[in-house]
Each structure stands twice: as C-alpha cells, then as structure tokens.
Amino acid sequence: MAEHYLYRLQATRPMMLSEGPTLEEVAVIEQHSAYLKALAEKGVVTFGGRTLNSDETAFGIVVLSGDSEDAARHIMENDPAVRDGVLRADLYPFRIAYVGKA
C-alpha cells in the first residue's frame, strides 16, 4: 500500500523570489514544473503548490504517494530544482486527513 509523503521546498537563493530568477533558475524551474506535472498525471503527485509571499519565509510543498520513504526520497532528490540546487527540500511522512471538494 502506498503511503503519502510531503516535501517542503525553499529557494536556496531567496533573492530569486524578491528580485527575480536568473536565466539558469528559470530553466531549472521550468524543468521542475514539467517533472511534477508528469508525476501528477501518473498519479504519483497528489498536489503541489507554493506560498505567494516573496520573502525568505516563502516555501512550496509537494504531496506524493510512494511505496517507501526511500522511493519518495528518490522522487524528491530527482526533482530538477532540488537536483540542481535551485531549491532545497526536506521530506516528511504525511497523512492526508481531509480533502475538500474543488
């Protein structure tokens, strides 16, 4: 049975949010978005998003299903933004307790 995990993302260069990303960061974030979209289409990613503030407290989250913590960590570490050091990430076991209607 698959379990859920959450990974929390933060910019390694907070000025990326307040002053704008470099061309390299833009390219990596586009890859990051495509990676997560493909995983969502496969049913691996349940949802993801980010806060709308642009200071150093800004963060994003990705909730995903995995057969193990190692499998979830593999997905997180292969996220292009994490792999390329644009975002740092921390992984947590996660229980979805409520789901509202969209």
DATA-V163798 format. One record per run of one state. SS is the DSSP state (helix for helix, strand for strand, loop for the rest). FROM is the first residue (numbers start at 0). LEN is the number of residues. If there is no record, write none. Layout:
ss:from:len
SS:FROM:LEN
SS:FROM:LEN
This chain:
ss:from:len
loop:0:2
strand:2:9
loop:11:3
helix:14:4
loop:18:4
helix:22:19
loop:41:3
strand:44:6
loop:50:9
strand:59:7
loop:66:2
helix:68:9
loop:77:2
helix:79:4
loop:83:3
strand:86:8
loop:94:8
